[in-house]
Amino acid sequence: MAEDRGGLLQHYRQMREELLAAIDGLSDEAMAEPSLDGWSVKDHLAHLALWDEIRASEVVRISAGHESAWRMDAEQEAVFGPIAYTLRRGLSVDQARWELEMSGQRLLDAIAAATERGLETSLYGEAALRSTHEAAHTGWIKRWREERGI
């Protein structure tokens, strides 16, 4: 089934607005503290940026008529996640914010330019075309802020 382009763009814009609202006002120190289930807020941002990058590349790839390059089984996903975290955990708060902004725009641009094939949900692998992954992270950040009173 093909996604509605306008609805998909709105979905990602709304999730990003909610994420940005959840981190609004946090100091760099708070964002870098690894007290959110072992990750820092900036680690969550870097993680989401990575998945934006993957998802944007998938939209472009599938729109060009190619197959998903991100079909993983559970074992591969269990290996990939920790490697991706380790590679990005050294990013500064400033860079994590930049990565999130740039990757989010790349995703929106890719969706805006997608062909009908690129909007076909069944063609996607691990980086599904429509995802609520960001909303889950936003919820964890909100809960963390509430628990800490910040």
N, CA, C and O atoms as a GROMACS GRO file, in nm:
protein
  600
    1MET      N    1   0.084  -0.119   0.000
    1MET     CA    2   0.000   0.000   0.000
    1MET      C    3   0.089   0.125   0.000
    1MET      O    4   0.186   0.133   0.075
    2ALA      N    5   0.055   0.219  -0.082
    2ALA     CA    6   0.133   0.342  -0.091
    2ALA      C    7   0.089   0.440   0.018
    2ALA      O    8  -0.029   0.452   0.050
    3GLU      N    9   0.187   0.509   0.074
    3GLU     CA   10   0.161   0.614   0.174
    3GLU      C   11   0.115   0.741   0.103
    3GLU      O   12   0.151   0.766  -0.012
    4ASP      N   13   0.036   0.819   0.173
    4ASP     CA   14   0.000   0.952   0.127
    4ASP      C   15   0.117   1.046   0.159
    4ASP      O   16   0.153   1.062   0.275
    5ARG      N   17   0.175   1.106   0.057
    5ARG     CA   18   0.293   1.190   0.075
    5ARG      C   19   0.270   1.302   0.177
    5ARG      O   20   0.350   1.321   0.269
    6GLY      N   21   0.162   1.375   0.162
    6GLY     CA   22   0.133   1.486   0.254
    6GLY      C   23   0.116   1.439   0.397
    6GLY      O   24   0.167   1.502   0.490
    7GLY      N   25   0.045   1.330   0.414
    7GLY     CA   26   0.026   1.276   0.549
    7GLY      C   27   0.156   1.227   0.610
    7GLY      O   28   0.178   1.243   0.730
    8LEU      N   29   0.241   1.168   0.528
    8LEU     CA   30   0.370   1.119   0.576
    8LEU      C   31   0.461   1.235   0.616
    8LEU      O   32   0.527   1.230   0.720
    9LEU      N   33   0.464   1.338   0.535
    9LEU     CA   34   0.545   1.457   0.569
    9LEU      C   35   0.496   1.519   0.700
    9LEU      O   36   0.576   1.556   0.785
   10GLN      N   37   0.364   1.530   0.715
   10GLN     CA   38   0.309   1.586   0.839
   10GLN      C   39   0.343   1.498   0.960
   10GLN      O   40   0.372   1.550   1.067
   11HIS      N   41   0.338   1.368   0.942
   11HIS     CA   42   0.372   1.274   1.048
   11HIS      C   43   0.514   1.300   1.100
   11HIS      O   44   0.535   1.311   1.221
   12TYR      N   45   0.609   1.311   1.008
   12TYR     CA   46   0.748   1.333   1.050
   12TYR      C   47   0.770   1.473   1.105
   12TYR      O   48   0.848   1.491   1.199
   13ARG      N   49   0.704   1.573   1.049
   13ARG     CA   50   0.717   1.709   1.104
   13ARG      C   51   0.661   1.716   1.246
   13ARG      O   52   0.722   1.779   1.333
   14GLN      N   53   0.548   1.654   1.269
   14GLN     CA   54   0.487   1.658   1.402
   14GLN      C   55   0.572   1.585   1.504
   14GLN      O   56   0.592   1.634   1.616
   15MET      N   57   0.624   1.468   1.467
   15MET     CA   58   0.711   1.396   1.562
   15MET      C   59   0.833   1.479   1.596
   15MET      O   60   0.876   1.481   1.711
   16ARG      N   61   0.891   1.548   1.497
   16ARG     CA   62   1.010   1.628   1.524
   16ARG      C   63   0.976   1.747   1.614
   16ARG      O   64   1.053   1.780   1.704
   17GLU      N   65   0.863   1.811   1.590
   17GLU     CA   66   0.821   1.921   1.677
   17GLU      C   67   0.807   1.874   1.821
   17GLU      O   68   0.848   1.943   1.914
   18GLU      N   69   0.749   1.756   1.840
   18GLU     CA   70   0.730   1.702   1.975
   18GLU      C   71   0.864   1.668   2.039
   18GLU      O   72   0.883   1.690   2.159
   19LEU      N   73   0.957   1.614   1.962
   19LEU     CA   74   1.090   1.585   2.014
   19LEU      C   75   1.161   1.714   2.054
   19LEU      O   76   1.218   1.722   2.164
   20LEU      N   77   1.158   1.814   1.969
   20LEU     CA   78   1.225   1.940   1.999
   20LEU      C   79   1.164   2.008   2.122
   20LEU      O   80   1.234   2.069   2.201
   21ALA      N   81   1.033   1.996   2.136
   21ALA     CA   82   0.968   2.051   2.256
   21ALA      C   83   1.013   1.975   2.381
   21ALA      O   84   1.029   2.036   2.487
   22ALA      N   85   1.034   1.845   2.368
   22ALA     CA   86   1.078   1.763   2.483
   22ALA      C   87   1.219   1.798   2.529
   22ALA      O   88   1.251   1.779   2.646
   23ILE      N   89   1.304   1.848   2.439
   23ILE     CA   90   1.441   1.881   2.479
   23ILE      C   91   1.461   2.031   2.500
   23ILE      O   92   1.568   2.075   2.541
   24ASP      N   93   1.357   2.109   2.471
   24ASP     CA   94   1.368   2.254   2.484
   24ASP      C   95   1.409   2.294   2.626
   24ASP      O   96   1.352   2.247   2.724
   25GLY      N   97   1.508   2.381   2.633
   25GLY     CA   98   1.551   2.433   2.762
   25GLY      C   99   1.653   2.348   2.835
   25GLY      O  100   1.703   2.390   2.940
   26LEU      N  101   1.686   2.230   2.783
   26LEU     CA  102   1.788   2.148   2.849
   26LEU      C  103   1.926   2.207   2.826
   26LEU      O  104   1.959   2.249   2.715
   27SER      N  105   2.005   2.210   2.930
   27SER     CA  106   2.143   2.256   2.915
   27SER      C  107   2.226   2.150   2.842
   27SER      O  108   2.186   2.034   2.835
   28ASP      N  109   2.339   2.191   2.790
   28ASP     CA  110   2.429   2.095   2.726
   28ASP      C  111   2.474   1.990   2.826
   28ASP      O  112   2.490   1.873   2.791
   29GLU      N  113   2.493   2.030   2.950
   29GLU     CA  114   2.536   1.936   3.054
   29GLU      C  115   2.430   1.829   3.077
   29GLU      O  116   2.461   1.710   3.086
   30ALA      N  117   2.305   1.872   3.086
   30ALA     CA  118   2.196   1.775   3.107
   30ALA      C  119   2.183   1.684   2.985
   30ALA      O  120   2.157   1.564   3.000
   31MET      N  121   2.200   1.740   2.866
   31MET     CA  122   2.186   1.659   2.745
   31MET      C  123   2.298   1.558   2.728
   31MET      O  124   2.281   1.457   2.660
   32ALA      N  125   2.412   1.584   2.790
   32ALA     CA  126   2.528   1.494   2.775
   32ALA      C  127   2.539   1.392   2.888
   32ALA      O  128   2.622   1.302   2.882
   33GLU      N  129   2.457   1.406   2.990
   33GLU     CA  130   2.464   1.315   3.106
   33GLU      C  131   2.400   1.180   3.071
   33GLU      O  132   2.284   1.174   3.032
   34PRO      N  133   2.476   1.071   3.084
   34PRO     CA  134   2.423   0.939   3.047
   34PRO      C  135   2.333   0.878   3.156
   34PRO      O  136   2.361   0.771   3.210
   35SER      N  137   2.224   0.948   3.185
   35SER     CA  138   2.136   0.903   3.292
   35SER      C  139   1.996   0.865   3.242
   35SER      O  140   1.904   0.846   3.321
   36LEU      N  141   1.982   0.855   3.112
   36LEU     CA  142   1.853   0.818   3.053
   36LEU      C  143   1.864   0.673   3.007
   36LEU      O  144   1.890   0.645   2.890
   37ASP      N  145   1.842   0.583   3.100
   37ASP     CA  146   1.856   0.440   3.074
   37ASP      C  147   1.994   0.405   3.017
   37ASP      O  148   2.006   0.318   2.931
   38GLY      N  149   2.098   0.474   3.067
   38GLY     CA  150   2.234   0.449   3.025
   38GLY      C  151   2.279   0.533   2.906
   38GLY      O  152   2.398   0.537   2.875
   39TRP      N  153   2.188   0.598   2.841
   39TRP     CA  154   2.220   0.687   2.730
   39TRP      C  155   2.199   0.831   2.776
   39TRP      O  156   2.131   0.856   2.875
   40SER      N  157   2.259   0.924   2.704
   40SER     CA  158   2.230   1.065   2.726
   40SER      C  159   2.124   1.108   2.625
   40SER      O  160   2.096   1.036   2.530
   41VAL      N  161   2.066   1.225   2.647
   41VAL     CA  162   1.969   1.278   2.551
   41VAL      C  163   2.037   1.295   2.416
   41VAL      O  164   1.977   1.263   2.313
   42LYS      N  165   2.161   1.345   2.414
   42LYS     CA  166   2.229   1.364   2.286
   42LYS      C  167   2.254   1.230   2.217
   42LYS      O  168   2.258   1.225   2.094
   43ASP      N  169   2.271   1.122   2.293
   43ASP     CA  170   2.283   0.989   2.232
   43ASP      C  171   2.154   0.951   2.161
   43ASP      O  172   2.156   0.893   2.053
   44HIS      N  173   2.042   0.985   2.222
   44HIS     CA  174   1.913   0.959   2.158
   44HIS      C  175   1.899   1.039   2.029
   44HIS      O  176   1.850   0.988   1.928
   45LEU      N  177   1.942   1.165   2.032
   45LEU     CA  178   1.935   1.248   1.912
   45LEU      C  179   2.023   1.191   1.801
   45LEU      O  180   1.981   1.184   1.685
   46ALA      N  181   2.144   1.150   1.836
   46ALA     CA  182   2.235   1.093   1.736
   46ALA      C  183   2.179   0.963   1.680
   46ALA      O  184   2.192   0.935   1.560
   47HIS      N  185   2.117   0.884   1.764
   47HIS     CA  186   2.055   0.758   1.721
   47HIS      C  187   1.940   0.785   1.623
   47HIS      O  188   1.930   0.720   1.520
   48LEU      N  189   1.856   0.881   1.657
   48LEU     CA  190   1.745   0.915   1.568
   48LEU      C  191   1.796   0.971   1.436
   48LEU      O  192   1.739   0.943   1.330
   49ALA      N  193   1.902   1.050   1.440
   49ALA     CA  194   1.960   1.105   1.318
   49ALA      C  195   2.010   0.993   1.227
   49ALA      O  196   1.992   0.998   1.106
   50LEU      N  197   2.073   0.892   1.286
   50LEU     CA  198   2.120   0.779   1.207
   50LEU      C  199   2.004   0.712   1.134
   50LEU      O  200   2.014   0.682   1.015
   51TRP      N  201   1.894   0.690   1.205
   51TRP     CA  202   1.780   0.625   1.141
   51TRP      C  203   1.712   0.716   1.039
   51TRP      O  204   1.656   0.666   0.941
   52ASP      N  205   1.715   0.848   1.060
   52ASP     CA  206   1.668   0.940   0.955
   52ASP      C  207   1.752   0.924   0.829
   52ASP      O  208   1.699   0.918   0.718
   53GLU      N  209   1.885   0.916   0.848
   53GLU     CA  210   1.975   0.901   0.733
   53GLU      C  211   1.947   0.771   0.658
   53GLU      O  212   1.938   0.769   0.536
   54ILE      N  213   1.932   0.664   0.734
   54ILE     CA  214   1.904   0.534   0.672
   54ILE      C  215   1.771   0.539   0.599
   54ILE      O  216   1.760   0.494   0.485
   55ARG      N  217   1.670   0.593   0.665
   55ARG     CA  218   1.536   0.598   0.605
   55ARG      C  219   1.537   0.686   0.480
   55ARG      O  220   1.477   0.649   0.379
   56ALA      N  221   1.603   0.801   0.484
   56ALA     CA  222   1.610   0.889   0.367
   56ALA      C  223   1.678   0.817   0.250
   56ALA      O  224   1.632   0.826   0.136
   57SER      N  225   1.788   0.747   0.279
   57SER     CA  226   1.857   0.674   0.172
   57SER      C  227   1.769   0.564   0.114
   57SER      O  228   1.774   0.535  -0.005
   58GLU      N  229   1.689   0.502   0.199
   58GLU     CA  230   1.597   0.399   0.151
   58GLU      C  231   1.490   0.459   0.059
   58GLU      O  232   1.456   0.398  -0.043
   59VAL      N  233   1.437   0.574   0.093
   59VAL     CA  234   1.336   0.638   0.009
   59VAL      C  235   1.395   0.668  -0.129
   59VAL      O  236   1.332   0.641  -0.231
   60VAL      N  237   1.516   0.723  -0.132
   60VAL     CA  238   1.582   0.753  -0.258
   60VAL      C  239   1.610   0.625  -0.336
   60VAL      O  240   1.584   0.617  -0.456
   61ARG      N  241   1.664   0.525  -0.268
   61ARG     CA  242   1.698   0.396  -0.330
   61ARG      C  243   1.576   0.328  -0.391
   61ARG      O  244   1.578   0.286  -0.506
   62ILE      N  245   1.470   0.319  -0.313
   62ILE     CA  246   1.349   0.250  -0.358
   62ILE      C  247   1.280   0.331  -0.468
   62ILE      O  248   1.224   0.273  -0.562
   63SER      N  249   1.283   0.463  -0.458
   63SER     CA  250   1.229   0.548  -0.564
   63SER      C  251   1.303   0.528  -0.695
   63SER      O  252   1.245   0.540  -0.803
   64ALA      N  253   1.432   0.496  -0.686
   64ALA     CA  254   1.514   0.472  -0.806
   64ALA      C  255   1.492   0.333  -0.865
   64ALA      O  256   1.551   0.299  -0.967
   65GLY      N  257   1.409   0.253  -0.800
   65GLY     CA  258   1.378   0.121  -0.853
   65GLY      C  259   1.459   0.008  -0.793
   65GLY      O  260   1.452  -0.106  -0.839
   66HIS      N  261   1.537   0.038  -0.691
   66HIS     CA  262   1.620  -0.064  -0.627
   66HIS      C  263   1.550  -0.123  -0.505
   66HIS      O  264   1.446  -0.074  -0.460
   67GLU      N  265   1.610  -0.228  -0.453
   67GLU     CA  266   1.555  -0.297  -0.336
   67GLU      C  267   1.610  -0.235  -0.207
   67GLU      O  268   1.713  -0.169  -0.209
   68SER      N  269   1.540  -0.256  -0.098
   68SER     CA  270   1.585  -0.212   0.034
   68SER      C  271   1.723  -0.271   0.063
   68SER      O  272   1.749  -0.388   0.036
   69ALA      N  273   1.809  -0.189   0.118
   69ALA     CA  274   1.941  -0.235   0.161
   69ALA      C  275   1.944  -0.256   0.313
   69ALA      O  276   2.050  -0.282   0.370
   70TRP      N  277   1.827  -0.245   0.377
   70TRP     CA  278   1.821  -0.253   0.523
   70TRP      C  279   1.721  -0.356   0.571
   70TRP      O  280   1.635  -0.326   0.654
   71ARG      N  281   1.731  -0.476   0.520
   71ARG     CA  282   1.651  -0.587   0.572
   71ARG      C  283   1.739  -0.664   0.669
   71ARG      O  284   1.838  -0.725   0.630
   72MET      N  285   1.702  -0.662   0.797
   72MET     CA  286   1.780  -0.727   0.901
   72MET      C  287   1.695  -0.830   0.973
   72MET      O  288   1.574  -0.813   0.990
   73ASP      N  289   1.761  -0.936   1.015
   73ASP     CA  290   1.694  -1.029   1.105
   73ASP      C  291   1.726  -0.984   1.248
   73ASP      O  292   1.803  -0.891   1.269
   74ALA      N  293   1.666  -1.051   1.344
   74ALA     CA  294   1.682  -1.011   1.485
   74ALA      C  295   1.829  -1.015   1.529
   74ALA      O  296   1.873  -0.929   1.604
   75GLU      N  297   1.902  -1.114   1.484
   75GLU     CA  298   2.043  -1.126   1.522
   75GLU      C  299   2.125  -1.010   1.466
   75GLU      O  300   2.209  -0.953   1.536
   76GLN      N  301   2.101  -0.973   1.341
   76GLN     CA  302   2.173  -0.861   1.280
   76GLN      C  303   2.139  -0.730   1.351
   76GLN      O  304   2.226  -0.647   1.375
   77GLU      N  305   2.013  -0.712   1.384
   77GLU     CA  306   1.970  -0.592   1.454
   77GLU      C  307   2.036  -0.582   1.592
   77GLU      O  308   2.075  -0.474   1.635
   78ALA      N  309   2.049  -0.696   1.660
   78ALA     CA  310   2.112  -0.699   1.792
   78ALA      C  311   2.259  -0.661   1.783
   78ALA      O  312   2.314  -0.606   1.879
   79VAL      N  313   2.325  -0.689   1.672
   79VAL     CA  314   2.466  -0.653   1.653
   79VAL      C  315   2.477  -0.508   1.607
   79VAL      O  316   2.564  -0.435   1.654
   80PHE      N  317   2.391  -0.466   1.516
   80PHE     CA  318   2.399  -0.331   1.459
   80PHE      C  319   2.375  -0.221   1.562
   80PHE      O  320   2.449  -0.123   1.565
   81GLY      N  321   2.275  -0.237   1.646
   81GLY     CA  322   2.240  -0.133   1.743
   81GLY      C  323   2.356  -0.090   1.831
   81GLY      O  324   2.386   0.030   1.837
   82PRO      N  325   2.423  -0.181   1.899
   82PRO     CA  326   2.535  -0.141   1.984
   82PRO      C  327   2.652  -0.080   1.906
   82PRO      O  328   2.719   0.011   1.956
   83ILE      N  329   2.677  -0.128   1.786
   83ILE     CA  330   2.785  -0.071   1.704
   83ILE      C  331   2.750   0.074   1.668
   83ILE      O  332   2.834   0.163   1.681
   84ALA      N  333   2.628   0.097   1.624
   84ALA     CA  334   2.585   0.231   1.586
   84ALA      C  335   2.593   0.326   1.706
   84ALA      O  336   2.638   0.440   1.693
   85TYR      N  337   2.551   0.278   1.823
   85TYR     CA  338   2.559   0.360   1.945
   85TYR      C  339   2.704   0.396   1.976
   85TYR      O  340   2.734   0.512   2.004
   86THR      N  341   2.791   0.299   1.971
   86THR     CA  342   2.931   0.321   2.004
   86THR      C  343   2.996   0.421   1.907
   86THR      O  344   3.074   0.506   1.949
   87LEU      N  345   2.963   0.411   1.781
   87LEU     CA  346   3.022   0.500   1.681
   87LEU      C  347   2.979   0.646   1.701
   87LEU      O  348   3.055   0.737   1.666
   88ARG      N  349   2.861   0.669   1.756
   88ARG     CA  350   2.808   0.805   1.766
   88ARG      C  351   2.809   0.863   1.907
   88ARG      O  352   2.781   0.982   1.924
   89ARG      N  353   2.839   0.785   2.006
   89ARG     CA  354   2.827   0.837   2.143
   89ARG      C  355   2.928   0.946   2.175
   89ARG      O  356   2.907   1.022   2.270
   90GLY      N  357   3.036   0.957   2.100
   90GLY     CA  358   3.135   1.061   2.124
   90GLY      C  359   3.100   1.195   2.061
   90GLY      O  360   3.176   1.291   2.078
   91LEU      N  361   2.989   1.204   1.991
   91LEU     CA  362   2.950   1.331   1.930
   91LEU      C  363   2.918   1.433   2.038
   91LEU      O  364   2.865   1.399   2.144
   92SER      N  365   2.949   1.558   2.010
   92SER     CA  366   2.914   1.666   2.102
   92SER      C  367   2.763   1.690   2.098
   92SER      O  368   2.694   1.643   2.007
   93VAL      N  369   2.712   1.761   2.197
   93VAL     CA  370   2.570   1.799   2.196
   93VAL      C  371   2.540   1.881   2.072
   93VAL      O  372   2.439   1.860   2.006
   94ASP      N  373   2.628   1.976   2.041
   94ASP     CA  374   2.609   2.061   1.925
   94ASP      C  375   2.602   1.978   1.797
   94ASP      O  376   2.515   2.001   1.713
   95GLN      N  377   2.692   1.881   1.782
   95GLN     CA  378   2.689   1.800   1.660
   95GLN      C  379   2.567   1.709   1.658
   95GLN      O  380   2.508   1.688   1.551
   96ALA      N  381   2.528   1.656   1.772
   96ALA     CA  382   2.408   1.570   1.774
   96ALA      C  383   2.285   1.650   1.730
   96ALA      O  384   2.202   1.599   1.655
   97ARG      N  385   2.275   1.773   1.775
   97ARG     CA  386   2.164   1.860   1.732
   97ARG      C  387   2.171   1.885   1.581
   97ARG      O  388   2.070   1.880   1.511
   98TRP      N  389   2.292   1.914   1.532
   98TRP     CA  390   2.312   1.939   1.389
   98TRP      C  391   2.278   1.816   1.306
   98TRP      O  392   2.210   1.825   1.204
   99GLU      N  393   2.325   1.700   1.351
   99GLU     CA  394   2.296   1.574   1.281
   99GLU      C  395   2.145   1.552   1.272
   99GLU      O  396   2.094   1.512   1.168
  100LEU      N  397   2.076   1.578   1.381
  100LEU     CA  398   1.931   1.559   1.383
  100LEU      C  399   1.863   1.654   1.284
  100LEU      O  400   1.774   1.614   1.209
  101GLU      N  401   1.905   1.779   1.286
  101GLU     CA  402   1.844   1.878   1.196
  101GLU      C  403   1.870   1.842   1.049
  101GLU      O  404   1.777   1.843   0.968
  102MET      N  405   1.993   1.811   1.016
  102MET     CA  406   2.028   1.781   0.877
  102MET      C  407   1.963   1.652   0.828
  102MET      O  408   1.910   1.646   0.716
  103SER      N  409   1.967   1.550   0.910
  103SER     CA  410   1.910   1.421   0.868
  103SER      C  411   1.758   1.430   0.856
  103SER      O  412   1.698   1.370   0.767
  104GLY      N  413   1.696   1.505   0.945
  104GLY     CA  414   1.551   1.523   0.937
  104GLY      C  415   1.511   1.593   0.809
  104GLY      O  416   1.412   1.556   0.745
  105GLN      N  417   1.589   1.695   0.770
  105GLN     CA  418   1.559   1.765   0.645
  105GLN      C  419   1.582   1.675   0.525
  105GLN      O  420   1.505   1.679   0.429
  106ARG      N  421   1.688   1.593   0.529
  106ARG     CA  422   1.712   1.499   0.419
  106ARG      C  423   1.595   1.401   0.404
  106ARG      O  424   1.556   1.367   0.293
  107LEU      N  425   1.541   1.357   0.517
  107LEU     CA  426   1.427   1.265   0.512
  107LEU      C  427   1.306   1.333   0.450
  107LEU      O  428   1.240   1.276   0.363
  108LEU      N  429   1.275   1.454   0.495
  108LEU     CA  430   1.161   1.527   0.439
  108LEU      C  431   1.180   1.552   0.289
  108LEU      O  432   1.086   1.537   0.212
  109ASP      N  433   1.301   1.589   0.249
  109ASP     CA  434   1.330   1.613   0.108
  109ASP      C  435   1.313   1.485   0.027
  109ASP      O  436   1.258   1.487  -0.084
  110ALA      N  437   1.361   1.373   0.081
  110ALA     CA  438   1.349   1.246   0.010
  110ALA      C  439   1.203   1.206  -0.007
  110ALA      O  440   1.164   1.160  -0.114
  111ILE      N  441   1.123   1.225   0.097
  111ILE     CA  442   0.980   1.192   0.087
  111ILE      C  443   0.912   1.284  -0.013
  111ILE      O  444   0.830   1.239  -0.092
  112ALA      N  445   0.944   1.413  -0.009
  112ALA     CA  446   0.882   1.509  -0.101
  112ALA      C  447   0.913   1.474  -0.246
  112ALA      O  448   0.830   1.497  -0.334
  113ALA      N  449   1.031   1.419  -0.272
  113ALA     CA  450   1.072   1.385  -0.409
  113ALA      C  451   1.044   1.240  -0.447
  113ALA      O  452   1.072   1.199  -0.560
  114ALA      N  453   0.991   1.162  -0.355
  114ALA     CA  454   0.972   1.018  -0.380
  114ALA      C  455   0.878   0.991  -0.497
  114ALA      O  456   0.782   1.063  -0.521
  115THR      N  457   0.910   0.884  -0.568
  115THR     CA  458   0.820   0.835  -0.672
  115THR      C  459   0.707   0.756  -0.605
  115THR      O  460   0.709   0.735  -0.484
  116GLU      N  461   0.610   0.715  -0.684
  116GLU     CA  462   0.503   0.631  -0.629
  116GLU      C  463   0.562   0.503  -0.569
  116GLU      O  464   0.519   0.457  -0.464
  117ARG      N  465   0.661   0.446  -0.637
  117ARG     CA  466   0.727   0.327  -0.585
  117ARG      C  467   0.791   0.356  -0.450
  117ARG      O  468   0.787   0.273  -0.359
  118GLY      N  469   0.850   0.473  -0.436
  118GLY     CA  470   0.916   0.512  -0.311
  118GLY      C  471   0.819   0.530  -0.196
  118GLY      O  472   0.861   0.532  -0.080
  119LEU      N  473   0.692   0.542  -0.225
  119LEU     CA  474   0.590   0.556  -0.120
  119LEU      C  475   0.520   0.424  -0.089
  119LEU      O  476   0.426   0.420  -0.010
  120GLU      N  477   0.567   0.316  -0.151
  120GLU     CA  478   0.507   0.183  -0.130
  120GLU      C  479   0.567   0.120  -0.004
  120GLU      O  480   0.684   0.081  -0.003
  121THR      N  481   0.488   0.110   0.101
  121THR     CA  482   0.537   0.066   0.232
  121THR      C  483   0.592  -0.076   0.233
  121THR      O  484   0.683  -0.105   0.311
  122SER      N  485   0.539  -0.163   0.151
  122SER     CA  486   0.580  -0.303   0.154
  122SER      C  487   0.723  -0.325   0.104
  122SER      O  488   0.777  -0.434   0.122
  123LEU      N  489   0.783  -0.226   0.044
  123LEU     CA  490   0.918  -0.241  -0.014
  123LEU      C  491   1.029  -0.211   0.085
  123LEU      O  492   1.147  -0.227   0.052
  124TYR      N  493   0.994  -0.168   0.205
  124TYR     CA  494   1.094  -0.123   0.303
  124TYR      C  495   1.133  -0.234   0.399
  124TYR      O  496   1.054  -0.324   0.429
  125GLY      N  497   1.256  -0.225   0.446
  125GLY     CA  498   1.308  -0.319   0.545
  125GLY      C  499   1.299  -0.261   0.684
  125GLY      O  500   1.196  -0.208   0.725
  126GLU      N  501   1.409  -0.272   0.758
  126GLU     CA  502   1.414  -0.229   0.898
  126GLU      C  503   1.379  -0.082   0.915
  126GLU      O  504   1.316  -0.043   1.014
  127ALA      N  505   1.419   0.001   0.819
  127ALA     CA  506   1.386   0.144   0.824
  127ALA      C  507   1.254   0.165   0.752
  127ALA      O  508   1.251   0.213   0.638
  128ALA      N  509   1.146   0.131   0.818
  128ALA     CA  510   1.013   0.140   0.758
  128ALA      C  511   0.985   0.282   0.712
  128ALA      O  512   1.036   0.379   0.768
  129LEU      N  513   0.903   0.294   0.609
  129LEU     CA  514   0.870   0.426   0.556
  129LEU      C  515   0.800   0.512   0.661
  129LEU      O  516   0.835   0.629   0.680
  130ARG      N  517   0.701   0.457   0.728
  130ARG     CA  518   0.634   0.528   0.837
  130ARG      C  519   0.677   0.462   0.966
  130ARG      O  520   0.662   0.341   0.985
  131SER      N  521   0.731   0.543   1.055
  131SER     CA  522   0.783   0.491   1.180
  131SER      C  523   0.738   0.578   1.296
  131SER      O  524   0.719   0.699   1.281
  132THR      N  525   0.723   0.516   1.412
  132THR     CA  526   0.695   0.592   1.535
  132THR      C  527   0.814   0.582   1.631
  132THR      O  528   0.803   0.610   1.750
  133HIS      N  529   0.927   0.543   1.576
  133HIS     CA  530   1.051   0.529   1.652
  133HIS      C  531   1.085   0.658   1.727
  133HIS      O  532   1.119   0.654   1.846
  134GLU      N  533   1.076   0.771   1.659
  134GLU     CA  534   1.107   0.900   1.721
  134GLU      C  535   1.011   0.931   1.835
  134GLU      O  536   1.052   0.986   1.938
  135ALA      N  537   0.886   0.899   1.818
  135ALA     CA  538   0.788   0.924   1.924
  135ALA      C  539   0.821   0.844   2.049
  135ALA      O  540   0.802   0.892   2.161
  136ALA      N  541   0.870   0.721   2.031
  136ALA     CA  542   0.909   0.641   2.147
  136ALA      C  543   1.024   0.708   2.223
  136ALA      O  544   1.020   0.717   2.346
  137HIS      N  545   1.124   0.756   2.151
  137HIS     CA  546   1.236   0.824   2.216
  137HIS      C  547   1.190   0.954   2.284
  137HIS      O  548   1.237   0.989   2.392
  138THR      N  549   1.099   1.024   2.220
  138THR     CA  550   1.045   1.146   2.280
  138THR      C  551   0.977   1.112   2.412
  138THR      O  552   0.993   1.185   2.511
  139GLY      N  553   0.902   1.006   2.415
  139GLY     CA  554   0.836   0.964   2.539
  139GLY      C  555   0.935   0.932   2.649
  139GLY      O  556   0.914   0.967   2.765
  140TRP      N  557   1.045   0.864   2.613
  140TRP     CA  558   1.147   0.832   2.713
  140TRP      C  559   1.213   0.958   2.766
  140TRP      O  560   1.241   0.968   2.886
  141ILE      N  561   1.238   1.056   2.679
  141ILE     CA  562   1.299   1.182   2.723
  141ILE      C  563   1.204   1.258   2.814
  141ILE      O  564   1.247   1.312   2.916
  142LYS      N  565   1.077   1.263   2.780
  142LYS     CA  566   0.977   1.330   2.865
  142LYS      C  567   0.971   1.265   3.003
  142LYS      O  568   0.969   1.333   3.105
  143ARG      N  569   0.968   1.133   3.005
  143ARG     CA  570   0.963   1.061   3.132
  143ARG      C  571   1.087   1.092   3.216
  143ARG      O  572   1.076   1.117   3.336
  144TRP      N  573   1.204   1.091   3.152
  144TRP     CA  574   1.331   1.122   3.218
  144TRP      C  575   1.327   1.263   3.278
  144TRP      O  576   1.370   1.284   3.391
  145ARG      N  577   1.276   1.358   3.202
  145ARG     CA  578   1.268   1.497   3.252
  145ARG      C  579   1.174   1.504   3.372
  145ARG      O  580   1.204   1.572   3.470
  146GLU      N  581   1.062   1.436   3.364
  146GLU     CA  582   0.966   1.437   3.475
  146GLU      C  583   1.028   1.376   3.600
  146GLU      O  584   1.012   1.430   3.710
  147GLU      N  585   1.097   1.264   3.584
  147GLU     CA  586   1.160   1.198   3.697
  147GLU      C  587   1.267   1.285   3.762
  147GLU      O  588   1.285   1.282   3.884
  148ARG      N  589   1.337   1.362   3.682
  148ARG     CA  590   1.446   1.448   3.731
  148ARG      C  591   1.398   1.587   3.768
  148ARG      O  592   1.473   1.663   3.830
  149GLY      N  593   1.277   1.620   3.732
  149GLY     CA  594   1.223   1.753   3.762
  149GLY      C  595   1.290   1.863   3.682
  149GLY      O  596   1.308   1.975   3.732
  150ILE      N  597   1.328   1.832   3.559
  150ILE     CA  598   1.394   1.936   3.476
  150ILE      C  599   1.318   1.960   3.346
  150ILE      O  600   1.359   2.043   3.265
   0.00000   0.00000   0.00000
